[in-house]
């Protein structure tokens, strides 16, 4: 069966910035049988997503036989070569990117130099996202680069969600630390709302007992205590900085809808009631101002 060869590529309309994430160009090709590239070295990352057909990707140390749904990533300064199958040559799409931020993006998906291949499903959206990048670059609009970065992040999300086997690149402790950071970020951003630990667990997709256990191991306190302490600390700030707010308004502003419960917990953490705390702070401030005159 004869194969009609095709090739097209579109480049970003802006000049790359070495300190940022840059999408350089994107393209697609239906290769002919035995179409070969390399051995050669690139000075940017080059991701290929195979839509159909087969081929072989060779690095300095390994040979990979790949097919539909597979992705391979060429790293900067890595000597590589790749060739399409003799009877069923591959059709693939590719996207090139660079910049300091690109390294973290690559590492997040486990695309290390010694692991440059990931197996996604044939229904993966990666080729479609690369196609969108190419289409946007064809417009030559400067905004297309911003869109391309967005699509590149979607590509990475797709890759991380569709790998056939879980990545074994991070040991359990770093994963635990990341989860605890997610919990802290959630509570820090949501403390002003009447959210609960149960809602946080549901949002993060973990069992409450598991999250409570790892959080206490990492921080020394339970998530319930952390959230309550966070709210009390924020209440202290409001009591100092917003004297026009009543205790009830301060309580509501830190996500505690029951003023009596708020006052009890405030005294538990601070040793005095919210009213006494505010009075002492104002008194201390007035004394300082009087002495400084």
One Martini backbone bead per residue (centre of mass of N, CA, C, O) as a GRO file, in nm:
protein
  293
    1UNK     BB    1   0.094   0.038   0.025
    2UNK     BB    2   0.066   0.357  -0.038
    3UNK     BB    3   0.217   0.666   0.083
    4UNK     BB    4   0.131   0.990   0.160
    5UNK     BB    5   0.322   1.246   0.194
    6UNK     BB    6   0.362   1.474   0.481
    7UNK     BB    7   0.419   1.838   0.562
    8UNK     BB    8   0.403   2.055   0.859
    9UNK     BB    9   0.473   2.397   0.988
   10UNK     BB   10   0.474   2.615   1.288
   11UNK     BB   11   0.569   2.925   1.425
   12UNK     BB   12   0.647   3.142   1.645
   13UNK     BB   13   0.608   3.505   1.654
   14UNK     BB   14   0.815   3.502   1.890
   15UNK     BB   15   1.074   3.566   2.096
   16UNK     BB   16   1.254   3.397   2.294
   17UNK     BB   17   1.269   3.328   2.655
   18UNK     BB   18   1.494   3.183   2.867
   19UNK     BB   19   1.314   3.228   3.146
   20UNK     BB   20   1.089   3.071   2.997
   21UNK     BB   21   0.819   2.937   2.842
   22UNK     BB   22   0.865   2.795   2.512
   23UNK     BB   23   0.702   2.784   2.204
   24UNK     BB   24   0.832   2.726   1.886
   25UNK     BB   25   0.689   2.463   1.744
   26UNK     BB   26   0.459   2.297   1.505
   27UNK     BB   27   0.369   1.962   1.372
   28UNK     BB   28   0.335   1.739   1.078
   29UNK     BB   29   0.362   1.376   0.972
   30UNK     BB   30   0.370   1.167   0.687
   31UNK     BB   31   0.556   0.906   0.640
   32UNK     BB   32   0.776   0.715   0.491
   33UNK     BB   33   0.926   0.448   0.441
   34UNK     BB   34   1.220   0.468   0.622
   35UNK     BB   35   1.215   0.729   0.759
   36UNK     BB   36   1.500   0.935   0.851
   37UNK     BB   37   1.653   1.064   1.160
   38UNK     BB   38   1.969   1.087   1.192
   39UNK     BB   39   2.195   1.151   1.389
   40UNK     BB   40   2.108   1.402   1.645
   41UNK     BB   41   2.102   1.743   1.782
   42UNK     BB   42   1.928   1.931   2.019
   43UNK     BB   43   1.834   2.264   2.184
   44UNK     BB   44   1.554   2.119   2.251
   45UNK     BB   45   1.244   2.023   2.300
   46UNK     BB   46   1.087   1.712   2.149
   47UNK     BB   47   0.759   1.622   2.088
   48UNK     BB   48   0.607   1.307   2.012
   49UNK     BB   49   0.293   1.201   1.851
   50UNK     BB   50   0.136   0.905   1.775
   51UNK     BB   51  -0.129   0.821   1.552
   52UNK     BB   52   0.018   0.625   1.337
   53UNK     BB   53   0.187   0.365   1.317
   54UNK     BB   54   0.547   0.297   1.291
   55UNK     BB   55   0.859   0.289   1.496
   56UNK     BB   56   1.199   0.407   1.576
   57UNK     BB   57   1.370   0.490   1.882
   58UNK     BB   58   1.700   0.638   1.941
   59UNK     BB   59   1.939   0.642   2.173
   60UNK     BB   60   2.241   0.612   2.336
   61UNK     BB   61   2.103   0.335   2.502
   62UNK     BB   62   1.823   0.299   2.336
   63UNK     BB   63   1.539   0.102   2.204
   64UNK     BB   64   1.221   0.200   2.047
   65UNK     BB   65   0.907   0.052   1.986
   66UNK     BB   66   0.645   0.226   1.817
   67UNK     BB   67   0.300   0.359   1.846
   68UNK     BB   68  -0.005   0.421   1.895
   69UNK     BB   69  -0.002   0.663   2.168
   70UNK     BB   70   0.283   0.738   2.159
   71UNK     BB   71   0.562   0.902   2.327
   72UNK     BB   72   0.847   1.117   2.247
   73UNK     BB   73   1.145   1.263   2.402
   74UNK     BB   74   1.364   1.515   2.321
   75UNK     BB   75   1.660   1.615   2.444
   76UNK     BB   76   1.887   1.820   2.508
   77UNK     BB   77   2.192   1.700   2.389
   78UNK     BB   78   2.070   1.443   2.246
   79UNK     BB   79   2.144   1.154   2.085
   80UNK     BB   80   1.940   1.088   1.794
   81UNK     BB   81   1.705   0.852   1.636
   82UNK     BB   82   1.456   0.803   1.360
   83UNK     BB   83   1.226   0.546   1.223
   84UNK     BB   84   1.021   0.419   1.000
   85UNK     BB   85   0.835   0.188   0.894
   86UNK     BB   86   0.830  -0.021   0.618
   87UNK     BB   87   0.494  -0.083   0.610
   88UNK     BB   88   0.400   0.124   0.873
   89UNK     BB   89   0.420   0.435   0.881
   90UNK     BB   90   0.437   0.706   1.064
   91UNK     BB   91   0.218   0.937   1.230
   92UNK     BB   92   0.304   1.269   1.345
   93UNK     BB   93   0.337   1.494   1.613
   94UNK     BB   94   0.489   1.817   1.703
   95UNK     BB   95   0.674   1.984   1.981
   96UNK     BB   96   0.856   2.276   2.066
   97UNK     BB   97   1.066   2.353   2.361
   98UNK     BB   98   1.170   2.604   2.612
   99UNK     BB   99   1.332   2.693   2.893
  100UNK     BB  100   1.353   2.686   3.230
  101UNK     BB  101   1.050   2.580   3.278
  102UNK     BB  102   1.070   2.306   3.114
  103UNK     BB  103   1.201   2.113   3.322
  104UNK     BB  104   0.964   2.086   3.520
  105UNK     BB  105   0.762   1.981   3.317
  106UNK     BB  106   0.911   1.724   3.243
  107UNK     BB  107   0.945   1.601   3.532
  108UNK     BB  108   0.634   1.576   3.601
  109UNK     BB  109   0.620   1.323   3.372
  110UNK     BB  110   0.900   1.151   3.359
  111UNK     BB  111   1.100   1.281   3.124
  112UNK     BB  112   1.370   1.141   3.128
  113UNK     BB  113   1.651   1.056   2.960
  114UNK     BB  114   1.601   0.741   3.066
  115UNK     BB  115   1.268   0.825   3.002
  116UNK     BB  116   1.137   0.914   2.683
  117UNK     BB  117   0.878   0.720   2.724
  118UNK     BB  118   0.518   0.717   2.666
  119UNK     BB  119   0.203   0.547   2.731
  120UNK     BB  120  -0.082   0.605   2.574
  121UNK     BB  121  -0.372   0.644   2.442
  122UNK     BB  122  -0.543   0.655   2.136
  123UNK     BB  123  -0.747   0.884   2.276
  124UNK     BB  124  -0.566   1.101   2.298
  125UNK     BB  125  -0.521   1.470   2.298
  126UNK     BB  126  -0.234   1.546   2.210
  127UNK     BB  127  -0.253   1.584   1.899
  128UNK     BB  128  -0.473   1.805   1.914
  129UNK     BB  129  -0.307   2.015   2.069
  130UNK     BB  130  -0.086   2.043   1.859
  131UNK     BB  131  -0.275   2.138   1.636
  132UNK     BB  132  -0.362   2.399   1.777
  133UNK     BB  133  -0.087   2.528   1.783
  134UNK     BB  134  -0.046   2.535   1.478
  135UNK     BB  135  -0.294   2.707   1.414
  136UNK     BB  136  -0.213   2.956   1.583
  137UNK     BB  137   0.059   3.011   1.436
  138UNK     BB  138  -0.070   3.070   1.153
  139UNK     BB  139  -0.180   3.361   1.241
  140UNK     BB  140   0.064   3.545   1.374
  141UNK     BB  141  -0.018   3.595   1.659
  142UNK     BB  142   0.095   3.680   1.967
  143UNK     BB  143  -0.128   3.520   2.133
  144UNK     BB  144  -0.047   3.229   2.041
  145UNK     BB  145   0.167   3.175   2.262
  146UNK     BB  146  -0.020   3.165   2.503
  147UNK     BB  147  -0.191   2.934   2.394
  148UNK     BB  148   0.042   2.728   2.364
  149UNK     BB  149   0.103   2.703   2.665
  150UNK     BB  150  -0.171   2.595   2.741
  151UNK     BB  151  -0.155   2.338   2.562
  152UNK     BB  152   0.102   2.224   2.694
  153UNK     BB  153  -0.030   2.176   2.968
  154UNK     BB  154  -0.248   1.985   2.861
  155UNK     BB  155  -0.055   1.773   2.763
  156UNK     BB  156   0.063   1.706   3.042
  157UNK     BB  157  -0.200   1.623   3.172
  158UNK     BB  158  -0.261   1.394   2.976
  159UNK     BB  159  -0.010   1.224   3.024
  160UNK     BB  160  -0.052   1.189   3.338
  161UNK     BB  161  -0.351   1.050   3.292
  162UNK     BB  162  -0.248   0.819   3.046
  163UNK     BB  163  -0.077   0.633   3.174
  164UNK     BB  164  -0.045   0.287   3.201
  165UNK     BB  165   0.161   0.356   3.435
  166UNK     BB  166   0.279   0.443   3.714
  167UNK     BB  167   0.491   0.652   3.838
  168UNK     BB  168   0.839   0.574   3.980
  169UNK     BB  169   0.996   0.866   4.063
  170UNK     BB  170   0.852   0.887   4.346
  171UNK     BB  171   0.856   0.876   4.657
  172UNK     BB  172   0.645   0.878   4.918
  173UNK     BB  173   0.730   1.135   5.073
  174UNK     BB  174   0.699   1.356   4.852
  175UNK     BB  175   0.398   1.296   4.811
  176UNK     BB  176   0.314   1.371   5.095
  177UNK     BB  177   0.417   1.661   5.087
  178UNK     BB  178   0.235   1.753   4.856
  179UNK     BB  179  -0.032   1.695   4.999
  180UNK     BB  180   0.012   1.885   5.237
  181UNK     BB  181   0.036   2.140   5.064
  182UNK     BB  182  -0.250   2.119   4.954
  183UNK     BB  183  -0.388   2.151   5.227
  184UNK     BB  184  -0.271   2.427   5.298
  185UNK     BB  185  -0.373   2.576   5.049
  186UNK     BB  186  -0.669   2.525   5.098
  187UNK     BB  187  -0.693   2.658   5.382
  188UNK     BB  188  -0.573   2.937   5.306
  189UNK     BB  189  -0.805   2.994   5.080
  190UNK     BB  190  -1.077   2.888   5.277
  191UNK     BB  191  -1.108   3.001   5.578
  192UNK     BB  192  -1.342   3.227   5.520
  193UNK     BB  193  -1.499   2.972   5.495
  194UNK     BB  194  -1.733   2.715   5.595
  195UNK     BB  195  -1.525   2.488   5.602
  196UNK     BB  196  -1.420   2.148   5.598
  197UNK     BB  197  -1.239   1.868   5.619
  198UNK     BB  198  -1.428   1.700   5.444
  199UNK     BB  199  -1.422   1.890   5.198
  200UNK     BB  200  -1.121   1.869   5.149
  201UNK     BB  201  -1.105   1.565   5.100
  202UNK     BB  202  -1.296   1.564   4.859
  203UNK     BB  203  -1.133   1.764   4.682
  204UNK     BB  204  -0.860   1.573   4.695
  205UNK     BB  205  -0.939   1.254   4.706
  206UNK     BB  206  -0.937   1.164   5.019
  207UNK     BB  207  -0.905   1.017   5.308
  208UNK     BB  208  -0.929   1.138   5.621
  209UNK     BB  209  -0.741   0.951   5.779
  210UNK     BB  210  -0.499   0.981   5.593
  211UNK     BB  211  -0.465   1.291   5.605
  212UNK     BB  212  -0.436   1.315   5.911
  213UNK     BB  213  -0.185   1.140   5.939
  214UNK     BB  214   0.016   1.294   5.744
  215UNK     BB  215  -0.016   1.575   5.866
  216UNK     BB  216   0.083   1.512   6.156
  217UNK     BB  217   0.360   1.401   6.072
  218UNK     BB  218   0.457   1.677   5.929
  219UNK     BB  219   0.341   1.907   6.164
  220UNK     BB  220   0.214   1.794   6.461
  221UNK     BB  221  -0.082   1.842   6.357
  222UNK     BB  222  -0.396   1.870   6.290
  223UNK     BB  223  -0.613   1.989   6.059
  224UNK     BB  224  -0.812   2.113   6.262
  225UNK     BB  225  -0.601   2.281   6.417
  226UNK     BB  226  -0.483   2.437   6.181
  227UNK     BB  227  -0.742   2.579   6.089
  228UNK     BB  228  -0.804   2.714   6.357
  229UNK     BB  229  -0.537   2.870   6.386
  230UNK     BB  230  -0.566   3.027   6.125
  231UNK     BB  231  -0.826   3.176   6.211
  232UNK     BB  232  -0.714   3.310   6.466
  233UNK     BB  233  -0.486   3.468   6.333
  234UNK     BB  234  -0.677   3.632   6.150
  235UNK     BB  235  -0.844   3.753   6.380
  236UNK     BB  236  -0.617   3.913   6.512
  237UNK     BB  237  -0.571   4.097   6.273
  238UNK     BB  238  -0.858   4.221   6.264
  239UNK     BB  239  -0.861   4.330   6.556
  240UNK     BB  240  -0.623   4.528   6.497
  241UNK     BB  241  -0.710   4.658   6.194
  242UNK     BB  242  -1.049   4.634   6.256
  243UNK     BB  243  -1.227   4.814   6.482
  244UNK     BB  244  -1.517   4.826   6.331
  245UNK     BB  245  -1.539   4.535   6.398
  246UNK     BB  246  -1.702   4.293   6.517
  247UNK     BB  247  -1.681   3.990   6.656
  248UNK     BB  248  -1.889   3.862   6.464
  249UNK     BB  249  -1.749   3.961   6.199
  250UNK     BB  250  -1.482   3.824   6.246
  251UNK     BB  251  -1.585   3.539   6.266
  252UNK     BB  252  -1.712   3.531   5.978
  253UNK     BB  253  -1.437   3.611   5.824
  254UNK     BB  254  -1.310   3.309   5.933
  255UNK     BB  255  -1.556   3.082   5.912
  256UNK     BB  256  -1.719   3.147   6.192
  257UNK     BB  257  -2.068   3.137   6.270
  258UNK     BB  258  -2.002   3.100   6.585
  259UNK     BB  259  -1.928   3.324   6.828
  260UNK     BB  260  -1.896   3.139   7.080
  261UNK     BB  261  -1.696   2.943   6.960
  262UNK     BB  262  -1.486   3.151   6.886
  263UNK     BB  263  -1.432   3.259   7.174
  264UNK     BB  264  -1.338   2.991   7.296
  265UNK     BB  265  -1.100   2.939   7.094
  266UNK     BB  266  -0.951   3.201   7.141
  267UNK     BB  267  -0.894   3.152   7.445
  268UNK     BB  268  -0.740   2.886   7.404
  269UNK     BB  269  -0.502   3.024   7.231
  270UNK     BB  270  -0.475   3.330   7.393
  271UNK     BB  271  -0.605   3.360   7.702
  272UNK     BB  272  -0.839   3.538   7.569
  273UNK     BB  273  -1.059   3.739   7.461
  274UNK     BB  274  -1.130   3.928   7.193
  275UNK     BB  275  -1.192   4.187   7.356
  276UNK     BB  276  -0.935   4.188   7.530
  277UNK     BB  277  -0.733   4.185   7.303
  278UNK     BB  278  -0.818   4.454   7.175
  279UNK     BB  279  -0.784   4.632   7.426
  280UNK     BB  280  -0.480   4.578   7.466
  281UNK     BB  281  -0.384   4.675   7.190
  282UNK     BB  282  -0.496   4.962   7.207
  283UNK     BB  283  -0.355   5.037   7.473
  284UNK     BB  284  -0.064   4.992   7.375
  285UNK     BB  285  -0.080   5.196   7.141
  286UNK     BB  286  -0.150   5.449   7.310
  287UNK     BB  287   0.103   5.447   7.491
  288UNK     BB  288   0.309   5.474   7.266
  289UNK     BB  289   0.203   5.743   7.151
  290UNK     BB  290   0.238   5.906   7.414
  291UNK     BB  291   0.551   5.858   7.451
  292UNK     BB  292   0.630   5.977   7.153
  293UNK     BB  293   0.546   6.292   7.215
   0.00000   0.00000   0.00000
